[in-house]
Amino acid sequence: MEATTFVLFGATGDLAKRKIYPALYNLYVDQKLPQSFSVIGLGRRELSDETFQANVEQSLRMFSRREAKDPVVLKNFVRAFRYSVLDVGRKEDYLKLLKLIEQQEAELRMEPNRLFYLSVGPEFFETIAANIQESGLGSANGWKRLVIEKPFGHDLQSARDLNRNLSKAFTEEEIFRIDHYLGKPMVQKLEVLQQSHPVLQALWGNHSMANVQITANEIVGVEERAGYYDHVGALRDMFQNHMLQLLMMLTIQLPNNSTSENVRFNKKQVMDSLEALNKEDVRSHVVRGQYGAGTIQGKSVVGYTSEPNIAANSQNDTFIAAKLQIANDAWRDVPFYIRTGKRMKDKSTRIVIEFKEPFVQAQSNDEDLTPNLIVFEINPNEGISLQFNTRDPQQQREFRPIHIDFHERGDNVPEAYENLIGDALHGDSTFFAHWDEVELSWQWVQPILDAYEENLVPLHRYEAGTYGPAESDELLAKDGFHWWFDDKPEQTIESIKGERYAYYTNR
Ligand code: NAD
């Protein structure tokens, strides 16, 4: 790998401590960092290099997936870390930084390749990019890259403004937008599985799939992020980015040995084919919710509007469920149901694919048939399980589901940030959010934002510790489906079964 100076804005922040230092450390242990590598941490506080290095060590002890206890390894690792004071708006700090970097590059005989990681609030992105440009930090003879974290804008217009301003200092190829869901190992496997697994390849698409469900449920409420979250809600915080990225990764169809360019192009195609909603459609396709008081894992929790720093009359959304359709040859007529919420009954991120049932028409009396499923578990555990129905040889007429499970556990699985930082160091943008798809995602979401703003969509309260408002179940029941793996009374599932069969036979 090419020599790199890793310039970290926000080096004293929470993300740096919890994710970035542990990721760098694990890459180091796995010998996945460049031979010549130095880190320059930046923050407003005065810190000596020694104190900074001690803080980094401390964060590794607390947050690294591998125990960081070998003093020799630790010492060698933190030796590469320097610290410099920088206030985002102070131009002289950038010149001082430039001097420090040039001095390091000369001492270590490193090529001037510089990766700028902005682990700071999004309000600083444009100022920092402009100052990097103006100070000459980005004009050395090597490469430069900019890594930023979501949120990329607040709506379609602000996202376009942000992109236009960043583009003055960095080209699209130089910008790496982190959506950490794309770093999750199971999400990265989706692409390979489709390309290389003949069974999945044969089943992929509308000829065999009845519907697809993408869920990201959290148990937690707003926590300390109240001020931020109350202006953002589930739609902006989760749906526009993580959930739509999961949809894209699942539905892109790639040639073998595809490049990062193929991935970018195919994701754009999916977003281009997503049937647009207009403001008036939103009500029939989107369920907007906010949690009320309830009980989670035996503990009582307050409702959203009673959380500290949330206004008693807040109309912010903490839950969204939506039905989407992709109008292309591969996916036409397959409904995609996507939901995400806070204070839900359990924590899980998963994709469930429900297959059509070829036997249903032939044996329509067979009410006990369970559909074939593929389940991709993404969080908290990783795994794929297939549920195939098969005829029981002992009892001629009975079908029995076969489960095939594959689960990965333990500290061998790299964290999302490890994968993503490793890729950014390599200059591989496959698993980053490219501008095309960010813009198209905002474009798709904008009518929902407008409908919320104009109160065209009711805000349904749901009890904390449930699976969201009843309207979310109705969204699927209308089509004859139900959310898989919500522990509903069997009765509910039974009652919609008949409709589901009707849906298949109408296709
Ligand atoms: P934080 O508040 O803990 O840290 C922010 C950092 O920015 C600090 O180091 C602070 O010193 C620095 N900073 C603030 N004002 C500055 C200024 N004027 N000049 C120079 N430095 C300044 O925030 P965080 O949780 O580390 O988040 C950083 C970014 O990452 C945010 O954009 C956030 O939205 C995003 N993010 C965070 C997480 C997470 O898990 N914490 C997850 C996803 C995205």
Residues whose N, C-alpha, C, O or C-beta is under 5 A from the ligand:
A	BS01	NAD	G10 A11 T12 G13 D14 L15 A16 G43 R44 L86 D87 V88 S119 V120 G121 P122 E149 K150 P151
